[in-house]
Amino acid sequence: MKKIFLPLMLMLFLLTSCGGDFKTKEKLVIGLDDDFAPMGFHNAQNELVGFDVDLARETAKRMDVEFEFKPIDWDKKKDALTSGDVDLIWNGLDITAERKEYMIFTRPYMDDRQIFLVKKNNEHAIHSEGDLEGKVVGTQAGSTAENYLNQAVELNDKFKEHKTYNKFKDAVQALKDAEIDVLVCDEMIARYELNTASADQLEIVDVRTGYVTEMAVGFRKDDTALRDKVQAAFDDMVKDGTAKEISERWFHADLIKAR
């Protein structure tokens, strides 16, 4: 009897310990850059808040698991994930070919696209890329918008001037002060700015420009079971409108990607 019992217990242990079974974990550890507003950041009370933070909290609640947010060095997210330091990354994470080499993803839940931010009433009549000709155009240094405009040489050559700013808030202030005519930037960041500070002075020109990337939640290559559980919980949030409510709370718009 003992000879049968011990191998059986060993087999059950191996089965429940492999294959990315999240139920064997005491809690899920969610990696993020905690200085990335509006996705995840600390408010004036030093509380961790953000759009992706709210989505992740609601997802974990529906999965009925404990969870912990763990700040990581964003440049070392591969090490944090593959070493097991975190179980998943949820923080405005774009799907890229390089990341696919060491991650699997949920289905994309949001597009990250570039839009135009202008002063209220759009006095320069900027409605398309063609309207940027002869204008002073601003971008944040190192942003997707800057990378796009630097590569779109024919378009860039038509600007009166292209100014870059190290911080987004400095670029926004330059727009308010009429140092630039238009700010090209991420839609999610622009909508958050209007939702929290500048709606009385600025407005969005809702036109697609530049690159469009897709954001998703990232997991270790072998954690398909965990990925699928997170996906199922998130799908329920989309179906019952909770994901839309969270988006509208942060952006005054439903930015959740349609299924």
C-alpha positions as CSV (number, residue, x, y, z in Angstrom):
1,M,0.0,0.0,0.0
2,K,2.8,2.4,0.9
3,K,4.6,1.7,-2.4
4,I,1.5,2.9,-4.3
5,F,0.7,5.8,-2.0
6,L,4.0,7.6,-2.1
7,P,4.4,7.7,-5.9
8,L,0.8,8.8,-6.2
9,M,1.4,11.7,-3.8
10,L,4.5,12.7,-5.8
11,M,2.6,12.7,-9.0
12,L,-0.1,14.8,-7.6
13,F,2.5,17.3,-6.3
14,L,4.1,17.6,-9.7
15,L,0.8,18.1,-11.4
16,T,-0.3,20.9,-9.1
17,S,3.1,22.6,-9.2
18,C,3.6,22.8,-13.0
19,G,2.1,24.4,-15.9
20,G,1.7,28.0,-14.5
21,D,-1.1,27.0,-12.2
22,F,-1.8,30.3,-10.4
23,K,-3.7,28.5,-7.6
24,T,-0.4,27.2,-6.2
25,K,0.7,30.8,-5.4
26,E,-0.2,32.6,-2.2
27,K,-0.7,35.8,-4.3
28,L,-0.1,37.3,-7.7
29,V,2.7,39.8,-8.0
30,I,2.0,42.5,-10.6
31,G,5.0,44.3,-11.9
32,L,4.7,48.0,-13.0
33,D,6.5,51.3,-13.3
34,D,4.9,53.2,-10.5
35,D,5.8,56.6,-11.9
36,F,3.8,56.3,-15.2
37,A,0.6,58.5,-15.0
38,P,-2.1,57.7,-15.8
39,M,-1.4,54.0,-15.9
40,G,0.2,53.6,-12.5
41,F,1.5,56.3,-10.2
42,H,1.3,57.6,-6.6
43,N,-1.2,60.4,-5.9
44,A,-0.8,63.3,-3.4
45,Q,-1.6,60.9,-0.6
46,N,1.2,58.5,-1.8
47,E,-1.5,55.9,-2.8
48,L,-0.9,53.8,-5.8
49,V,-3.5,54.7,-8.4
50,G,-4.0,54.5,-12.1
51,F,-6.0,53.2,-15.0
52,D,-4.1,49.9,-15.3
53,V,-4.0,49.6,-11.5
54,D,-7.8,49.8,-11.4
55,L,-8.1,47.2,-14.1
56,A,-5.7,44.9,-12.4
57,R,-7.3,45.2,-9.0
58,E,-10.8,44.4,-10.4
59,T,-9.4,41.5,-12.4
60,A,-7.7,40.0,-9.3
61,K,-10.9,40.5,-7.3
62,R,-12.9,38.5,-9.9
63,M,-10.3,35.8,-9.8
64,D,-10.6,35.7,-6.0
65,V,-6.8,35.8,-5.5
66,E,-4.6,38.0,-3.3
67,F,-2.3,40.4,-5.3
68,E,0.6,42.7,-4.8
69,F,1.8,45.6,-7.0
70,K,5.6,45.6,-7.2
71,P,7.5,48.5,-8.8
72,I,10.2,47.4,-11.2
73,D,12.9,49.0,-13.2
74,W,11.1,49.2,-16.6
75,D,14.3,48.8,-18.5
76,K,14.8,45.4,-16.7
77,K,11.3,44.1,-17.0
78,K,12.5,41.0,-18.8
79,D,14.7,40.0,-15.8
80,A,11.9,40.8,-13.3
81,L,9.4,38.6,-15.2
82,T,11.6,35.6,-16.3
83,S,13.3,35.4,-12.8
84,G,9.9,35.0,-11.2
85,D,10.3,38.3,-9.3
86,V,6.8,39.2,-10.7
87,D,4.1,37.0,-12.1
88,L,2.8,39.4,-14.8
89,I,3.3,42.9,-16.1
90,W,0.4,45.3,-16.4
91,N,1.4,48.9,-17.1
92,G,0.8,50.3,-20.5
93,L,2.7,47.4,-22.0
94,D,3.0,47.5,-25.8
95,I,3.1,44.2,-27.7
96,T,6.4,44.1,-29.6
97,A,8.3,41.4,-31.6
98,E,11.2,41.7,-29.1
99,R,8.9,41.1,-26.1
100,K,7.2,38.1,-27.8
101,E,10.5,36.3,-27.4
102,Y,10.1,36.0,-23.7
103,M,6.4,36.9,-23.0
104,I,2.9,35.7,-23.9
105,F,0.1,38.3,-23.9
106,T,-3.6,38.6,-23.3
107,R,-5.6,39.9,-26.2
108,P,-4.9,43.6,-26.7
109,Y,-7.2,45.7,-24.5
110,M,-6.3,49.2,-25.8
111,D,-4.7,50.9,-28.7
112,D,-1.9,53.5,-28.1
113,R,-2.2,56.0,-30.8
114,Q,-0.9,59.5,-31.4
115,I,-3.3,62.6,-31.6
116,F,-3.0,66.4,-31.7
117,L,-3.5,68.5,-28.6
118,V,-4.3,72.2,-29.4
119,K,-5.5,75.3,-27.6
120,K,-9.2,75.7,-27.0
121,N,-11.1,76.6,-30.2
122,N,-8.3,75.4,-32.4
123,E,-7.4,78.8,-33.7
124,H,-4.8,77.4,-36.1
125,A,-7.4,75.2,-37.7
126,I,-5.3,72.0,-37.3
127,H,-7.4,69.0,-38.3
128,S,-5.0,66.7,-40.1
129,E,-1.3,66.1,-40.7
130,G,-1.4,68.3,-43.7
131,D,-2.4,71.2,-41.5
132,L,0.9,71.0,-39.6
133,E,2.7,72.7,-42.5
134,G,4.1,76.0,-41.4
135,K,3.3,75.3,-37.7
136,V,5.4,75.1,-34.6
137,V,5.0,71.5,-33.5
138,G,5.9,70.1,-30.1
139,T,6.6,66.6,-28.8
140,Q,8.0,65.0,-25.7
141,A,11.6,63.9,-26.1
142,G,11.9,60.2,-26.5
143,S,8.2,59.7,-27.1
144,T,6.6,57.6,-29.9
145,A,5.4,60.9,-31.4
146,E,8.9,62.3,-31.6
147,N,10.3,59.1,-33.1
148,Y,7.6,59.1,-35.8
149,L,8.0,62.8,-36.7
150,N,11.8,62.4,-36.9
151,Q,11.4,59.6,-39.4
152,A,8.6,61.3,-41.4
153,V,11.2,63.6,-42.9
154,E,9.0,65.1,-45.7
155,L,6.4,66.0,-43.1
156,N,8.9,67.3,-40.6
157,D,10.6,69.5,-43.2
158,K,7.3,71.4,-43.7
159,F,7.1,72.5,-40.0
160,K,8.0,76.1,-39.1
161,E,9.8,74.5,-36.2
162,H,9.8,71.2,-34.2
163,K,10.4,71.7,-30.5
164,T,10.9,68.9,-28.0
165,Y,10.5,68.9,-24.2
166,N,12.0,66.5,-21.6
167,K,8.8,66.4,-19.6
168,F,5.2,66.1,-20.9
169,K,4.0,68.8,-18.4
170,D,6.6,71.2,-19.9
171,A,5.3,70.5,-23.4
172,V,1.7,71.2,-22.2
173,Q,2.8,74.5,-20.6
174,A,4.5,75.5,-23.9
175,L,1.2,74.9,-25.7
176,K,-0.7,77.0,-23.2
177,D,1.9,79.8,-23.5
178,A,1.7,79.7,-27.3
179,E,5.3,78.6,-27.7
180,I,4.0,75.8,-29.9
181,D,0.9,75.6,-32.1
182,V,0.2,71.9,-31.5
183,L,1.5,69.1,-29.3
184,V,1.6,65.6,-30.9
185,C,1.3,63.0,-28.1
186,D,-0.2,59.7,-26.8
187,E,-4.0,59.8,-26.7
188,M,-4.2,58.3,-23.3
189,I,-1.9,60.9,-21.8
190,A,-3.6,63.8,-23.5
191,R,-7.1,62.6,-22.4
192,Y,-5.8,62.2,-18.8
193,E,-4.4,65.8,-18.9
194,L,-7.8,67.2,-20.0
195,N,-9.6,65.1,-17.4
196,T,-7.4,66.4,-14.6
197,A,-6.1,69.8,-15.4
198,S,-6.4,71.6,-18.7
199,A,-10.0,71.0,-20.1
200,D,-10.7,74.8,-19.9
201,Q,-7.6,75.6,-22.0
202,L,-6.9,72.7,-24.4
203,E,-8.7,70.3,-26.6
204,I,-8.0,67.2,-28.6
205,V,-8.0,66.9,-32.4
206,D,-9.2,63.3,-32.8
207,V,-7.2,62.3,-35.8
208,R,-4.9,59.3,-36.3
209,T,-1.3,60.0,-36.9
210,G,2.0,58.2,-36.5
211,Y,2.3,54.7,-35.1
212,V,-0.5,52.8,-33.4
213,T,0.6,50.1,-31.0
214,E,-1.5,47.6,-29.0
215,M,-1.3,47.2,-25.2
216,A,-1.8,44.0,-23.3
217,V,-0.9,42.1,-20.1
218,G,2.4,40.2,-20.3
219,F,3.3,36.8,-18.7
220,R,6.1,34.3,-18.7
221,K,6.1,32.0,-21.7
222,D,4.9,28.9,-19.8
223,D,2.2,30.7,-17.8
224,T,-0.6,30.0,-20.2
225,A,-3.0,28.9,-17.4
226,L,-2.6,32.2,-15.5
227,R,-2.8,34.2,-18.8
228,D,-6.1,32.5,-19.6
229,K,-7.6,33.1,-16.2
230,V,-6.7,36.8,-16.4
231,Q,-8.2,36.9,-19.9
232,A,-11.4,35.3,-18.8
233,A,-11.8,37.7,-15.8
234,F,-11.1,40.7,-18.1
235,D,-13.5,39.6,-20.7
236,D,-16.2,39.5,-18.1
237,M,-15.3,43.1,-17.2
238,V,-15.7,44.2,-20.8
239,K,-19.0,42.3,-21.1
240,D,-20.6,43.9,-18.1
241,G,-19.3,47.4,-18.8
242,T,-16.9,47.6,-15.8
243,A,-13.8,48.1,-18.1
244,K,-15.6,50.9,-19.9
245,E,-16.5,52.6,-16.6
246,I,-12.9,52.5,-15.5
247,S,-11.8,54.0,-18.8
248,E,-14.3,56.8,-18.7
249,R,-13.3,57.6,-15.1
250,W,-9.7,58.2,-16.2
251,F,-10.1,59.5,-19.7
252,H,-13.7,60.7,-20.1
253,A,-13.8,58.2,-23.1
254,D,-14.2,54.5,-23.7
255,L,-10.7,53.5,-24.9
256,I,-11.2,49.8,-24.3
257,K,-10.4,47.9,-27.6
258,A,-13.5,46.3,-29.1
259,R,-13.5,42.5,-29.3
